[in-house]
C-alpha cells in the first residue's frame, strides 16, 4: 500500500497520543495549536479522566492494540497524522532502584511505541521519559557478575536501541534533557525528550523561555507563590500526614527539611534512614513559597519524598499539584485520591509540552530562525547562543 504524505497540507495538525495519562502533554500540545484526535492508556483512572474532560480515549494495553484499528478509530490514513506523542512507562529507567530497563516488562513498551510509528508513519513524533533512559543499560547485570566477553552485556544503552530503531524507520531525531522550570513551569522537573522527523526536517529542542536571573520579571523562573498561594486556605481534596510525621513537620521552617529538626529528635524522626547515605533531602521536607517546587512525585506523603505545604501543616493538595503541573483549574481528575495524585505526578508539565509543540510547529512551518548571511558579533553572540543551549537542554542529533 502506498503511504500518503500530507506534508503540504498546512492545516493538518492531527495528533495521536499514546500512554496519555492525565493528558498534561496533550494539553500543552493543544495550546500550541495541535489537534489531539485520540488518547490511549492502560490505566482505567486515566482513561476516565480523558473521557470526563471530553476527549476520545482508547482503553487497553498497547501491546494488544493493532495500529490499523487505531487509525480506523481516528479516521486518519497511514502517513496522515501530523504527530504521534507519548511517554512509555518510565519506572524501569528511573535513576532510583535497579533500573532493569528492557528486562522489566514495562520497559519493553517503547518497542510498541516504535511499532505504532512504523505502521502509521506520522510526519513527526515526540517521545518523553525520565532522564535515566539516557544511561539505562540494555541488559542489567550486577557489577560483580559482569563478563566483558559476553556480547549481550556490551550492547550499550536502551537509548542506543531506540535511536537505532528510528534510524531503520528513516526518522531524523534530536534528543536531550529539558528542565521544565526553564519553560515557565513552577517546578524543577528534568525530562528526556526525543523528537523525530519523517521527512528530514530541521527539528530542534525548544529554546528556554525562563531563567533564574533576568531583568524582566516575566522571564524569570516561576515560584510556588506564583502558582498556589491563593489556595492556601481553600486547597480542596488533600492527603494527610500520619500523626507521628506531622509532629516532626511542625518543627520544620519554610524551605527546610530533616536537618532543621532539633538535634535530639533527628534519629527518632529518621528511623532506619538515619544511618543511610545520600542527602535525604526529601525527608520531612517543607517547601518554600519563593522557589520553584521540587519535582512532584506520585504521592506527597511518602517519608523520603514529602511535599509539605510552605506554611500549612499538610501535604500539597490535589488541586495544588495540578496547579504546579499547570493543568487548567476546570480539569477533572477521576479515580481515588491516590489515583489523582499519581496521574498528576506522572504528567508532563503543560508549559514544557507547550514549548515542545511550538518547536515542532515552527520546524514544520520553517519559521524557527531568522536567516542571515553570517552570525554577527562572533564572540559575544556565540557566548549567548551557548548559554541558551546549556540553560535548556543537552542536544544530540542522529
Residue, then its C-alpha position, 0 to 999 in steps of 0.5 A: x500500500x502506498x503511504x500518503x504524505x500530507x506534508x503540504x497540507x498546512x492545516x493538518x495538525x492531527x495528533x495521536x497520543x499514546x500512554x496519555x495519562x492525565x493528558x498534561x502533554x496533550x494539553x500543552x500540545x493543544x495550546x500550541x495549536x495541535x489537534x489531539x484526535x485520540x488518547x490511549x492508556x492502560x490505566x482505567x483512572x486515566x482513561x476516565x479522566x480523558x473521557x470526563x474532560x471530553x476527549x476520545x480515549x482508547x482503553x487497553x494495553x498497547x501491546x494488544x492494540x493493532x495500529x490499523x484499528x487505531x487509525x480506523x478509530x481516528x479516521x486518519x490514513x497511514x502517513x496522515x497524522x501530523x504527530x504521534x506523542x507519548x511517554x512509555x512507562x518510565x519506572x524501569x529507567x528511573x535513576x532510583x532502584x535497579x533500573x532493569x530497563x528492557x528486562x522489566x516488562x514495562x520497559x519493553x513498551x517503547x518497542x510498541x511505541x516504535x511499532x505504532x510509528x512504523x505502521x502509521x508513519x506520522x510526519x513527526x513524533x515526540x517521545x518523553x521519559x525520565x532522564x535515566x533512559x539516557x544511561x539505562x543499560x540494555x541488559x542489567x547485570x550486577x557489577x560483580x557478575x559482569x563478563x566483558x566477553x559476553x556480547x549481550x552485556x556490551x550492547x550499550x544503552x536502551x537509548x542506543x536501541x531506540x535511536x537505532x530503531x528510528x534510524x531503520x524507520x528513516x526518522x531524523x531525531x534530536x534528543x536531550x534533557x529539558x528542565x521544565x522550570x526553564x519553560x515557565x513551569x513552577x517546578x524543577x522537573x528534568x525530562x528526556x525528550x526525543x523528537x523525530x522527523x519523517x521527512x528530514x526536517x530541521x527539528x530542534x529542542x525548544x529554546x528556554x523561555x525562563x531563567x533564574x536571573x533576568x531583568x524582566x520579571x516575566x522571564x524569570x523562573x516561576x515560584x510556588x507563590x506564583x502558582x498556589x498561594x491563593x489556595x492556601x486556605x481553600x486547597x480542596x481534596x488533600x492527603x494527610x500526614x500520619x500523626x507521628x510525621x506531622x509532629x516532626x513537620x511542625x518543627x520544620x521552617x519554610x524551605x527546610x527539611x530533616x536537618x532543621x529538626x532539633x538535634x535530639x529528635x533527628x534519629x527518632x524522626x529518621x528511623x532506619x534512614x538515619x544511618x543511610x547515605x545520600x542527602x535525604x533531602x526529601x525527608x520531612x521536607x517543607x517547601x518554600x513559597x519563593x522557589x520553584x517546587x521540587x519535582x512532584x512525585x506520585x504521592x506527597x506523603x511518602x517519608x523520603x519524598x514529602x511535599x509539605x505545604x510552605x506554611x500549612x501543616x499538610x501535604x500539597x493538595x490535589x488541586x495544588x499539584x495540578x496547579x504546579x503541573x499547570x493543568x487548567x483549574x476546570x480539569x477533572x481528575x477521576x479515580x481515588x485520591x491516590x489515583x489523582x495524585x499519581x496521574x498528576x505526578x506522572x504528567x508532563x508539565x503543560x508549559x514544557x509540552x507547550x514549548x515542545x509543540x511550538x518547536x515542532x510547529x515552527x520546524x514544520x512551518x520553517x519559521x524557527x530562525x531568522x536567516x542571515x548571511x553570517x552570525x554577527x558579533x562572533x564572540x559575544x553572540x556565540x557566548x549567548x547562543x551557548x548559554x541558551x543551549x546549556x540553560x535548556x537542554x543537552x542536544x544530540x542529533x542522529 
